[in-house]
Amino acid sequence: MTTAIAWIDGRWGSPGSLDLPLNDRGLQLADGLFETVLVRRGAPMLLEEHLQRWQAGAELLGLGAPPDRSMVSPLLTEAVQRSHSADAVLRLNWSRGGAGRGIDPPATGGERFWLTLEPFEPLFSAVSTVISRLEQRNASSVLSRCKSFAYGQAIQARREARQRGTDDALLRNTDGQLCCGTVANLLVQRNGIWLTPPVSSGCLPGVMRSACLANGLAQEHDLEADLQRGDQALLINSLSCRPIHSVDGIELSPIEETTARQIWTQLLK
């Protein structure tokens, strides 16, 4: 039987049974970073790329260096054994740690690390979307360039999408250009070319997005025009590749689920 498992401060248990100190800044102020890594047949996919982004994000936020592969890999192996979950999602968490009241960050060295591993199957089904009227990505914010704990904006945009009768929301940036989804990067095929907004737009520098660029599948390009009939579009991240079948009620050119799966799978190699 597969189960979810967690580790913190040398202790193993279920994600709901282990404790996080109430003064932890990750809990109080969303002051920290995380990575979600796909695990297939017990092996982490693109782990080095995730750890590189984790390290870069820590530097941006003035955090100490997070754990490296030499610490993460043995913990992952044990987590897979304990949970019996060969196909799973690993979440790595790195908080600034505990401190007193106020927002002034303490000196580095008190950071806290914990992880969870849960059974998971990647998602490839199509979604309906709206463009959020309430939330925008800040193209100039440091937080837009790293995978921080602060996901309140994405949560509100997703709530808005559900209230408007769709599955997910697309976000513009502060310059009015289409930028990304709530939890995934945006790929748009126009005139036979796959395009994705540059990191300067405020989109997260996604691991799968980077793989698309490195493999020549997509090109960086500002999306100054909204999605329109004839376009094809995907929302892609390390855990999914989902065709967008409509935006604000406008139907896009369809993408088969098998095609989305093939595009996503080739990026893992």
Kinemage of the C-alpha trace (Angstrom):
@kinemage 1
@onewidth
@group {chain A} dominant
@subgroup {mainchain}
@vectorlist {calphas} color= white
{ca met a 1} P 0.000 0.000 0.000
{ca thr a 2} L 1.397 3.390 -1.013
{ca thr a 3} L 1.343 6.210 1.518
{ca ala a 4} L 2.554 9.779 1.844
{ca ile a 5} L 5.713 10.240 3.887
{ca ala a 6} L 7.551 13.243 5.323
{ca trp a 7} L 10.904 14.046 6.927
{ca ile a 8} L 12.024 16.955 9.128
{ca asp a 9} L 14.874 17.312 11.617
{ca gly a 10} L 15.819 13.638 11.317
{ca arg a 11} L 12.288 12.356 11.959
{ca trp a 12} L 10.066 10.369 9.585
{ca gly a 13} L 6.279 10.320 9.679
{ca ser a 14} L 3.166 11.218 7.738
{ca pro a 15} L 2.846 14.828 6.458
{ca gly a 16} L 0.088 15.423 8.999
{ca ser a 17} L 1.907 14.012 11.998
{ca leu a 18} L 5.212 15.910 12.009
{ca asp a 19} L 5.558 19.349 13.590
{ca leu a 20} L 6.806 22.654 12.212
{ca pro a 21} L 7.667 25.261 14.892
{ca leu a 22} L 5.050 27.996 15.048
{ca asn a 23} L 7.698 30.710 14.789
{ca asp a 24} L 9.029 29.387 11.474
{ca arg a 25} L 9.094 32.216 8.913
{ca gly a 26} L 8.000 29.813 6.189
{ca leu a 27} L 4.772 29.288 8.131
{ca gln a 28} L 4.317 32.859 9.365
{ca leu a 29} L 5.550 34.879 6.375
{ca ala a 30} L 5.824 32.449 3.425
{ca asp a 31} L 9.554 33.209 3.642
{ca gly a 32} L 11.153 30.313 1.824
{ca leu a 33} L 11.426 28.213 -1.308
{ca phe a 34} L 10.250 24.830 -2.531
{ca glu a 35} L 10.750 22.487 -5.458
{ca thr a 36} L 8.401 19.796 -6.719
{ca val a 37} L 10.232 16.914 -8.382
{ca leu a 38} L 8.585 14.098 -10.315
{ca val a 39} L 9.687 10.617 -9.225
{ca arg a 40} L 9.249 7.787 -11.735
{ca arg a 41} L 10.033 4.195 -10.804
{ca gly a 42} L 11.883 5.522 -7.767
{ca ala a 43} L 14.143 7.902 -9.717
{ca pro a 44} L 13.867 11.719 -9.559
{ca met a 45} L 13.392 13.429 -12.921
{ca leu a 46} L 15.584 16.463 -13.720
{ca leu a 47} L 16.740 16.610 -10.102
{ca glu a 48} L 19.906 18.540 -10.931
{ca glu a 49} L 17.897 21.228 -12.728
{ca his a 50} L 15.545 21.546 -9.774
{ca leu a 51} L 18.426 21.820 -7.314
{ca gln a 52} L 20.117 24.464 -9.466
{ca arg a 53} L 16.932 26.557 -9.474
{ca trp a 54} L 16.591 26.025 -5.703
{ca gln a 55} L 20.148 27.296 -5.181
{ca ala a 56} L 19.597 30.283 -7.476
{ca gly a 57} L 16.362 31.168 -5.687
{ca ala a 58} L 18.076 31.009 -2.296
{ca glu a 59} L 20.708 33.444 -3.510
{ca leu a 60} L 18.020 35.818 -4.816
{ca leu a 61} L 16.193 35.803 -1.473
{ca gly a 62} L 19.332 36.014 0.662
{ca leu a 63} L 18.905 32.535 2.125
{ca gly a 64} L 21.733 30.192 2.978
{ca ala a 65} L 22.490 27.412 0.503
{ca pro a 66} L 19.809 24.677 0.539
{ca pro a 67} L 20.694 20.963 0.734
{ca asp a 68} L 22.528 19.549 -2.268
{ca arg a 69} L 22.194 16.237 -4.051
{ca ser a 70} L 24.398 14.408 -1.522
{ca met a 71} L 21.766 15.027 1.158
{ca val a 72} L 18.611 14.919 -0.952
{ca ser a 73} L 19.271 11.650 -2.817
{ca pro a 74} L 19.620 9.337 0.235
{ca leu a 75} L 16.532 10.881 1.826
{ca leu a 76} L 14.572 10.344 -1.390
{ca thr a 77} L 15.667 6.703 -1.561
{ca glu a 78} L 14.526 6.112 2.001
{ca ala a 79} L 11.269 8.005 1.427
{ca val a 80} L 10.433 5.781 -1.563
{ca gln a 81} L 11.154 2.674 0.512
{ca arg a 82} L 9.071 3.850 3.451
{ca ser a 83} L 6.107 5.015 1.361
{ca his a 84} L 6.211 2.228 -1.283
{ca ser a 85} L 5.599 5.027 -3.822
{ca ala a 86} L 7.774 4.460 -6.891
{ca asp a 87} L 5.724 6.985 -8.899
{ca ala a 88} L 5.383 10.072 -6.772
{ca val a 89} L 6.007 13.778 -6.303
{ca leu a 90} L 8.820 14.915 -4.032
{ca arg a 91} L 8.488 18.347 -2.450
{ca leu a 92} L 11.658 19.942 -1.059
{ca asn a 93} L 11.114 22.844 1.358
{ca trp a 94} L 13.670 25.436 2.510
{ca ser a 95} L 12.527 28.050 5.012
{ca arg a 96} L 14.452 30.961 6.505
{ca gly a 97} L 13.741 29.304 9.854
{ca gly a 98} L 12.554 30.663 13.152
{ca ala a 99} L 12.906 34.208 14.468
{ca gly a 100} L 11.157 36.805 16.584
{ca arg a 101} L 8.419 39.150 15.486
{ca gly a 102} L 8.810 41.489 12.525
{ca ile a 103} L 9.844 41.024 8.922
{ca asp a 104} L 13.558 41.823 9.202
{ca pro a 105} L 15.363 38.627 8.148
{ca pro a 106} L 17.742 37.031 10.636
{ca ala a 107} L 21.306 36.128 9.742
{ca thr a 108} L 21.706 33.062 7.551
{ca gly a 109} L 22.429 29.760 9.216
{ca gly a 110} L 19.076 29.105 10.859
{ca glu a 111} L 17.264 27.783 7.786
{ca arg a 112} L 15.016 24.747 8.059
{ca phe a 113} L 14.648 21.869 5.558
{ca trp a 114} L 11.878 19.332 5.254
{ca leu a 115} L 10.451 17.139 2.516
{ca thr a 116} L 7.341 15.215 1.597
{ca leu a 117} L 6.765 12.385 -0.873
{ca glu a 118} L 3.272 11.532 -2.111
{ca pro a 119} L 1.956 9.097 -4.733
{ca phe a 120} L 1.273 10.952 -7.976
{ca glu a 121} L 0.406 10.446 -11.628
{ca pro a 122} L 1.127 13.235 -14.175
{ca leu a 123} L -1.821 15.107 -15.701
{ca phe a 124} L -2.462 15.559 -19.429
{ca ser a 125} L -6.177 16.326 -19.705
{ca ala a 126} L -7.321 19.550 -21.405
{ca val a 127} L -8.460 22.570 -19.389
{ca ser a 128} L -10.687 25.578 -19.913
{ca thr a 129} L -9.234 28.906 -18.801
{ca val a 130} L -9.960 32.579 -18.286
{ca ile a 131} L -7.562 35.496 -18.147
{ca ser a 132} L -7.553 36.761 -14.592
{ca arg a 133} L -9.127 40.172 -14.084
{ca leu a 134} L -7.855 40.397 -10.516
{ca glu a 135} L -4.247 39.209 -10.409
{ca gln a 136} L -1.091 40.141 -12.343
{ca arg a 137} L 2.479 38.872 -12.210
{ca asn a 138} L 4.985 41.553 -11.207
{ca ala a 139} L 7.534 41.535 -14.012
{ca ser a 140} L 10.174 43.283 -11.886
{ca ser a 141} L 9.748 41.399 -8.585
{ca val a 142} L 12.470 39.074 -7.306
{ca leu a 143} L 9.692 36.765 -6.075
{ca ser a 144} L 8.560 36.207 -9.667
{ca arg a 145} L 11.961 34.687 -10.455
{ca cys a 146} L 11.944 31.936 -7.831
{ca lys a 147} L 9.575 29.266 -6.559
{ca ser a 148} L 8.732 30.821 -3.202
{ca phe a 149} L 6.195 29.639 -0.628
{ca ala a 150} L 4.095 32.727 -1.459
{ca tyr a 151} L 1.368 31.221 -3.676
{ca gly a 152} L -1.495 33.421 -2.479
{ca gln a 153} L -1.797 35.127 -5.867
{ca ala a 154} L -2.070 31.814 -7.701
{ca ile a 155} L -4.693 30.612 -5.221
{ca gln a 156} L -6.825 33.713 -5.756
{ca ala a 157} L -6.527 33.472 -9.544
{ca arg a 158} L -7.568 29.803 -9.412
{ca arg a 159} L -10.552 30.738 -7.194
{ca glu a 160} L -11.515 33.363 -9.730
{ca ala a 161} L -11.337 30.825 -12.563
{ca arg a 162} L -13.565 28.369 -10.715
{ca gln a 163} L -16.061 31.107 -9.856
{ca arg a 164} L -16.215 31.963 -13.564
{ca gly a 165} L -16.919 28.332 -14.450
{ca thr a 166} L -13.506 27.256 -15.784
{ca asp a 167} L -10.614 25.066 -14.659
{ca asp a 168} L -7.743 27.526 -14.399
{ca ala a 169} L -6.608 31.100 -14.951
{ca leu a 170} L -3.950 32.694 -17.140
{ca leu a 171} L -2.176 35.743 -15.732
{ca arg a 172} L -1.000 38.873 -17.434
{ca asn a 173} L 2.054 40.690 -16.176
{ca thr a 174} L 2.239 44.293 -15.016
{ca asp a 175} L 2.844 45.334 -18.642
{ca gly a 176} L -0.430 43.724 -19.748
{ca gln a 177} L 1.166 40.795 -21.581
{ca leu a 178} L 0.124 37.169 -21.134
{ca cys a 179} L 2.639 35.595 -18.830
{ca cys a 180} L 1.772 32.174 -17.369
{ca gly a 181} L -0.817 30.003 -15.670
{ca thr a 182} L -1.377 29.748 -11.941
{ca val a 183} L 1.073 26.868 -11.493
{ca ala a 184} L 2.531 26.278 -14.956
{ca asn a 185} L 4.380 27.941 -17.785
{ca leu a 186} L 2.568 28.867 -20.978
{ca leu a 187} L 3.450 27.510 -24.428
{ca val a 188} L 1.626 28.905 -27.472
{ca gln a 189} L 1.923 27.566 -31.008
{ca arg a 190} L 1.430 30.317 -33.578
{ca asn a 191} L 2.165 29.942 -37.280
{ca gly a 192} L 3.768 26.572 -36.604
{ca ile a 193} L 6.195 27.891 -33.937
{ca trp a 194} L 5.972 27.238 -30.198
{ca leu a 195} L 6.443 30.441 -28.194
{ca thr a 196} L 6.868 31.004 -24.463
{ca pro a 197} L 7.149 34.328 -22.600
{ca pro a 198} L 10.663 35.300 -21.465
{ca val a 199} L 11.558 35.232 -17.772
{ca ser a 200} L 11.669 39.036 -17.927
{ca ser a 201} L 7.876 38.892 -18.318
{ca gly a 202} L 7.540 37.769 -14.707
{ca cys a 203} L 6.883 34.096 -15.402
{ca leu a 204} L 8.570 31.497 -13.213
{ca pro a 205} L 11.750 30.074 -14.786
{ca gly a 206} L 10.213 26.619 -14.963
{ca val a 207} L 12.373 23.526 -15.283
{ca met a 208} L 10.273 22.104 -18.141
{ca arg a 209} L 10.136 25.532 -19.783
{ca ser a 210} L 13.937 25.603 -19.736
{ca ala a 211} L 14.007 22.107 -21.228
{ca cys a 212} L 11.725 23.289 -24.045
{ca leu a 213} L 14.172 26.067 -24.889
{ca ala a 214} L 17.258 23.868 -24.565
{ca asn a 215} L 15.730 21.211 -26.849
{ca gly a 216} L 14.700 23.780 -29.453
{ca leu a 217} L 11.014 22.987 -28.984
{ca ala a 218} L 10.088 26.592 -28.182
{ca gln a 219} L 11.364 30.145 -28.567
{ca glu a 220} L 11.108 33.011 -26.107
{ca his a 221} L 8.741 35.727 -27.293
{ca asp a 222} L 6.559 38.356 -25.648
{ca leu a 223} L 2.881 37.415 -26.018
{ca glu a 224} L 1.528 40.855 -26.797
{ca ala a 225} L -1.616 39.473 -28.472
{ca asp a 226} L -4.130 37.374 -26.525
{ca leu a 227} L -4.768 33.771 -27.451
{ca gln a 228} L -7.043 33.406 -30.453
{ca arg a 229} L -8.704 30.821 -32.656
{ca gly a 230} L -6.017 28.976 -34.593
{ca asp a 231} L -3.568 29.075 -31.699
{ca gln a 232} L -2.625 25.950 -29.805
{ca ala a 233} L -1.586 26.272 -26.180
{ca leu a 234} L -0.214 24.180 -23.337
{ca leu a 235} L 0.281 24.698 -19.612
{ca ile a 236} L 3.450 22.795 -18.700
{ca asn a 237} L 5.352 22.058 -15.515
{ca ser a 238} L 7.251 19.153 -13.973
{ca leu a 239} L 4.042 17.328 -13.096
{ca ser a 240} L 1.766 17.984 -16.070
{ca cys a 241} L 1.311 19.118 -19.659
{ca arg a 242} L -2.278 20.216 -20.171
{ca pro a 243} L -3.754 21.464 -23.456
{ca ile a 244} L -5.797 24.656 -23.190
{ca his a 245} L -9.017 24.107 -25.108
{ca ser a 246} L -10.550 27.549 -24.423
{ca val a 247} L -9.712 31.019 -23.086
{ca asp a 248} L -12.512 33.349 -21.990
{ca gly a 249} L -14.935 31.195 -23.993
{ca ile a 250} L -12.848 31.278 -27.190
{ca glu a 251} L -12.040 27.757 -28.397
{ca leu a 252} L -8.441 27.157 -29.435
{ca ser a 253} L -7.129 24.656 -31.944
{ca pro a 254} L -7.252 21.318 -30.071
{ca ile a 255} L -4.257 19.278 -28.930
{ca glu a 256} L -4.739 15.589 -28.266
{ca glu a 257} L -3.861 14.299 -24.805
{ca thr a 258} L -1.454 11.793 -26.375
{ca thr a 259} L 0.377 14.640 -28.127
{ca ala a 260} L 0.687 16.608 -24.891
{ca arg a 261} L 2.060 13.504 -23.173
{ca gln a 262} L 4.624 12.951 -25.956
{ca ile a 263} L 5.851 16.570 -25.811
{ca trp a 264} L 6.203 16.386 -22.021
{ca thr a 265} L 7.853 12.951 -21.955
{ca gln a 266} L 10.582 13.862 -24.457
{ca leu a 267} L 11.663 16.739 -22.197
{ca leu a 268} L 12.472 14.328 -19.351
{ca lys a 269} L 15.235 12.656 -21.333
